[in-house]
Amino acid sequence: MEERKVPKIADLFDLEHTIAAPLFEGKVYPWEVLDGIKDFILQLGPTLDPEKFDNPSEGVWIAKSATVFPSAYIASPCIIDEGAQVRHGAFIRGSAIVGKNDVVGNSVELKNVIIFDDCQVPHYNYVGDSVLGWHAHMGAGAITSNIKADRTNIVVKAPDEEIATGRRKIGGMLGDYVDVGCNAVLNPGAIIGRHTNVYPTSCVRGVIPANSIYKSADDIAAKR
């Protein structure tokens, strides 16, 4: 039987589909990028093509082809890439990279995140201290929980490996093409492998294999 260890960056993400690719260089596990998001944005922003990006406020760069509703709130630092939509009532608290053609929808809150290209977080989602891979999708009301109730550091657990992260805050790490159903909760340090579907209202902990259907902790089926 193949060992089920904690996935590495290369197992989860195609780095050709994010403006943040350089931030992943030299790192092994996805949560290692979280501390560097803020500084990366502040370094990258001034180098963006002014023909393609506006700089409406200090530390904020928004592609001219992006659509941002007037009621959205965008705090520094933040980059919103080409073709993205930031819809009514979205609350971007800062240290957020919104990829090409992404949808950040009604009443969605983002904080310290990298969202790869072609993602959707369209309705009432909270995504904090997280990385969402290419074409990932979170259904209405699905959220990442990024801190344990006892405030202790997070240990990422797979069946054949555990890694002490030394971090108090980690949300969800969603591989490319992950689809999370409505009102699901991703507990701190949840890692979901590529092309996996999570059932609505699920409570997800630890590492979920790629190419799976997650119904509950005791019912995870391999896709055919």
N, C-alpha and C positions, 0 to 999 in steps of 0.2 A: 504493500500500500504506500502511495506517495505521502511523504511527510507534509503536514500542514503547518507551515511556519508563518511568521508575521511577514506580510508582503513588503517588498521594497518598492522604491519609486518606479523602477523599470517594470515592475510587475503590474503597476496600476495605470500609468499615464503615458500617453504619446505626447512628448514634449514639443512636438512640432505645432501643437494647437494651443499655445498660450504665449502671450507676450512676456510672461514671467519665466520662460525657460532658463535663462541664465541663473536665476535664483536657486534652481535645483542642482546646479553643477557642484560636484564634490560632496554631495549629501547622499545618504543611503535610504533613510526612512522619511516618509512624507511629512511627519510632524516637525522635522528639523528645519523646515523653511519658515515656520510660523514667526520666530523671533525676528526674521529679516525682512518681512513684508513692508513695514513702514519705511525703512531706509532705502529699500530697493525702489519703491515708488518715487521717493524724493530724488533719487539719483537718475532714474530713467525718464521721469516726466520732462525735465528741461531739454532732453535730447530728441523728443518726439517732433515729427515734422509739423511745423505750424500751418502748413497748407492743409493738413488733415486733422489737426487737433486744436481746439480752443483751450485757453487757460483762464477760465472765468473767475477763479479766485486762487489765492495762494495754496499751492499743493494739490490742486485739482486740475486734471486734464480730461477733457471730454471730446471724443471724436466728433467731427462735424457731421458725420453720417449717422450718428447715434440719435435716438429720440428720448428726450428727458421731459417728463410731464412737469408742469409748473409747480405742482404740489409735492414733488419729491424733494427730500433733504439729502444733500451730499456733503459730508464733512471731509476735511483733509486728513491724511493724504489719500488720494483716490485716482485711479485711471479707469475710464470707461472706453472700451475699444470700439472699433468701427462696427456699425450696424446694430449695436445693442439697443434695447428698449428698457428704460427705467420708468415704470408706470406710476399711477396715482398713489400717493401716500407712502412710497418706498422710503425707508430710513437707512441710509448708508452712513454708519457711524465713523468710518475712517479705516485706513489700512486695508483697503479693498481694491482688488483688481477684477474688473468685470470684463469678460472676454468678448470677442467678436460674435455678433449675432445673438448674444445672450438676452434672456428675458428676466428682468427683476421686477416682480409684479406688485400688485396691490397689497399694501401693509407689510411688505417683506422687510426684514431687518438684517443687515449684513455688518459684520465686525471682524476685522483681521482675517480676511479670506482671500483665496485665489480661486476664481471660477474660470475654468478653461472655456474655450470657444464653444459656441452652439449649445450652451446649457440653458435650462429653464428652472427658475425658482419663482413661479408665477403667482402664488396666492398664499398669503398669511404664513410665510415661512420665517423661521429664525435660523440663520447660518452664522456661527461664530467659531473662530479659531479652527477653520476647516479648509479642506481643499476638495473641490468638485471637478472631476475629470471631464474630458471631452464628451459632449452629448449627454452628460448626466442630467437627470430630471428629478425634481422633488414634487410630489403631489401636494394638493392643497392641505395646509395645516401641518405638513411634515416639518420636524425641527431637529436641530442638533443640540444636544445637551452637552455643554463644554466643561462642566465642573462637578465634581462629586459632592454629595451631600455633606460628607465629613471634611471636605476641603483638602484631602490628602493627595499626594502626587499620583498620577495615572500610570497604571501598568497595562500595557497592551497584551492581550492574551489570545493565543492560538492554541489548538489542541496539542501541538508538539513544541511550543516555545512560548515563553513570556519575556517581555522586555520592559524594564523599568525606565520610563521616559525622563524622569526628573522634572516633569512639567505638571503644573497644577491645572492647566487649562488646555484641553484638546477636544475639539468637537468631532466631526465625522470626516473620514477620508473616503471619498467615493471614486472608484475607478471609472475609466471610460465606459460610457453607455450604461451606467447603473441607473435603475429606475426605482424610486422609493415611493411607495403608495401613500395615499392620503392619511394624514393624522398619525403617521409613524413617528416614533421617537428613536433617535440614534443616541445611545448613551455615550458618555465620555470615552474617547479613544476607539470608537467603533471604526472598523476598516472593512469596506465592502469591495470585493474583487470585481473585475471587469465583467460587464454583460450580465450582472445579477439583478434580479427583480425582488423587491421587498413588498410583501403583502401590506395592504392598508391596515392601520391601527397596530402594527407590530411594535414590539419593544426589542431593539437590537443591541446586543453587547458583543464585544470581542471582534474576532476576525470571521468574516463570512466568505466562503470560497467564491472564486470566479465562476461564471456560467452556472449559477444556481438560482433556485426559487426559494426564497426564505419565507416560510409561513409562521414559524415560531422557533424557539431555540431547540426544540426537540423534533422539528419537522423541516428539514432543509433538503430539498430535492435537487439532484443534478439535472440540468437541462438536457433534453434529448437532441 
